[in-house]
Amino acid sequence: RAARSTKMMENKVFLSFTFYSTILILKMYVVAIITGQVRLRKKAFANPEDALRNGGVQFCREDSDVERCRRAHHNDMENIFPFLFLGAIYSLLDPSPTVARIHFLIFCVGRIIHTIAYLLRLRAPTRSVAYGVAQLPCFSMALQILLATTPYW
């Protein structure tokens, strides 16, 4: 077991992937916390029991600011989860550590900018450009995975 763990820790690409993936997961937690804080500040709860605990059943309601946070979080799930799969498999293909790091960095920075643009309502097309840029390394990794696995189809 220790030998397998040591070998994994020698894989510079996997370590880079692990670093950026952890940053992205922490970012998702931050968005979830922000969503909860906005719910409390705006008194807009999804469940009657939460509303009752925080002032009354009338606060079981939707709020545009809470919904914006929820959409940002949902968008993260739609994009970060596939990245986690693609990046893990891509790491096994023995790519150039520098090229792999660039893939992971571009995706991570793109997703961070996307979230900032979403939550702070930055002027269009900031959010959509960040989204598009972050998709490029995912498509690149997906294509490389397909090319590497085509002989086994």
N, C-alpha and C positions, 0 to 999 in steps of 0.2 A: 504494500500500500504506500509506504513512504517513497519507494522508487518511482511509482506512478505519479505521486504528488510532485516530486522533484522534477520529473520530466515535464509535467504540465507547467511548472513555474519557469522552466527554461524556454518555453515557447513565447517569444517576445510578442508575436502577433496576438496570441490569446491573452497575454497580460494587458496589452494595450486595449483590446476589446473589453476585457473585464473592467478596466479603469473607466472607459467612456460609458459602458453600460451602467455601471454603478452611479455615475454622475446623472445619467438620464433617469434612473429609477428614483434617485433622491429628488430630482426636479419634479417628478410626478407626485411624490409625497408632499412637496411644498405646495403644488397646485391644489391638492386635496385639502391641505391645512388652510390655504387661502379661501377655498370654497366654504369651509366650515366657519371661518371668521366672517366672511361676507354674509352668510346665513344669519349668524348671531347679530351682526351690526344692523342688518336690514329687517330682522325678525321675519324671516321667510323660511319656514321649515317644511320639509317634505312629508313628515309624519305627524299625525295628531298628538301622539304622546310627547314629542319634542316641543311642539307648539304649546301644549298645556303646561309643560315644565317652564316655558319661557314667556309666559304672559297670557296665554289663552288660545283656544282652538281657532280663533280668527287669524292667527299667525301661521296656520297651515295653508300656505299659499305659494305661488310662484313669484319670482322677482327677476327682472331682466338682468341685473348684475350677477345674481347667483347662477342664472342660466348661462351667462357668458363664461363664467368659471367652469361650469359643468361641460360646456362644449369644448373648451380648451383641454380639459382633462380627457374627455372622450376622444378628441383628436389625437392626443398623446397615445392612448391605448391602441388606436387604429394604426399608428405609425411606429411606435417604439417596440411593441411586441413583435411585429415582423422583422424589425431590425435585429432584435435579440436572436431570433432563429437564423437569419441570414448571416449575421456576423459570426455566430458560433460555428456554423458550417464552413463559412469562408476561411475562418482561422485554421481549419483542418487541412486546407488546400495548399499550405506552405507558400503563401504569397510573400512578396517582398515586405519586410516589416515597415519600411518607410511608406510604401504605397498603401498598405493596410491602415497604418496610423492616419494617413491623410483621409482615407475613406471614413474612418470612425470620427475623426475630428470634424470634418465637414458636416456629417450627419448631426453630431452633438451640438455644434454651434448653430446650425440651422434650426434645430428643434428649440433651443433656448431662445433664439431670436423670435421664432414663431410664437412661443408662449408669451414673451414680453409684449410683442405686437398685439396679441390677442387680448391680454389682460389690461394693457394700457391704451387700447384702442388707437394704435398708431395708424397714421395715414396709409391708405392703400397705395401701392400694392406691397407694402413691406411684408405683411403676413404671408401673402401668396408667393412672393419671391423666396422667402425663407423656406416655405413648404417645398417649393420646386427644387431649390438647391439641395435640400436635405434628401430628396428622393433620388438624386443622381447617384450617390454612392450605393444606395440600396439596389437600384437597377443594375449597376456595375457588378455588385457582388452576386446578384441573382443570375446574371448572364454568365459569370465565371463559374458559378456552381453548376449551371446547366451544361456548359461546355465540358467541365470536368467529369460530369456523370453521364453524359450522352452515350459513351461506349457501353455502359451497363444497363441501358434501357431495354 
